[in-house]
């Protein structure tokens, strides 16, 4: 009976992660209709996109600490309620203020999603049996992106962007009812033995050179990722003439490619570690080289102005490579943080990294406006600047980051990626 109950809880957690990803993604697919209907300028649309991240990171950190005191069952219910309200506000909005309010609410509600669902999941499984459920929760991020890439363009095309928003709000209500009926709080590992006081202070941990550099690289790598929820579909449709359905297929293909590259990089690092490669190689060099290559791809994107297919291919390569970074940087943070403070350190790291989403859409909007409204040229200029910054930070991280092998952690895997990918 207990096993059946925890399996139901796991399925509900997977569904709510998928729902949170679709809630975030719909703004990008609805973007062209929103711009046309409300006559928004590029800078205004970028401002709305950035509004999502204003409370996203702050909420993620604060709720992460709150989860140590409040049952995750009620936190998840409250988060879903906020999502539902945000979709309703956006779908019914007739003004710029309403759109911004909806995005602010959604950011506050979805910021803690990954951390809280994993936390709730772990309460049902002991340490030896957490890998599979943890993997399933993380895979739900990709599944949500894939489902969104297929269904959301069709929904926006057939029932309009308002109808699509309200449909997602209704889905949140259905989930909340199911969670009230079948959700429960696990107790596995909740009576852990008392640990001795930790001598290391947060200030020292947060200023650690390794922590600083992996966070900087993660922040810069998230700049292009954040555009998946605002400018990328607009760029593909208005800059390169893709239809909404083609945009959905592109999101589907890009997400699949990101997943494959991420898993391949993790397998490569694990394979190298088993054959004697140093911790420095498996946890630092692999993601930083991926970041360098991603930055180069983004720079090349700005130089390629002829072949649409080649432009899309270059974008997908950069997208896949930059999404290797958070898988490893989260593992690095987990490696250097004391066990007693690992959760808080990860929450702060992820919060700082995802705060890049506040800047990225706004920067793109400003550069498009500076290019006289040329969406393709302005977007590519921003992407090129992000690529150069990523390459510089990756080079500096390769120079300054040194891991202590005495407290060696296992090589990271895609299942333990705590931050969102481009499609999360």
Secondary structure, DSSP 8 states (H G I E B T S, - for coil): -HHHHHHHHHHHHHHHHHHHHHHHHHHHHHHHHHHHHHT--HHHHHHHHHHHHHTHHHHHHHHHHHTTTS-HHHHHHHHHHHHHHHHHHHHH--SHHHHHHHHHHHHHHHTTHHHHHHHHHHTTS-GGGHHHHHHHHHHHHHHHHHHHHHHHHHHHHHHHHHHHHHHHHHHHHHHHHHHHHH-----TTTT--------S-HHHHHT-HHHHHHHHHHHHHHHHHHGGGTHHHHIIIIIH---HHHHHHHHHHHHHHHHHHHHHHHHHHHHHHHTT--HHIIIIIHHHHHHHHHHHHHHHHHH--S-HHHHHHHHHHHHHHHTHHHHHHHHHHHHHS-GGGHHHHHHHHHHHHHTHHHHHHHHHHHHHHHTTT-HHHHHHHHHHHHHHHHHHHHHHHHHH----GGG------GGG--S--TT-
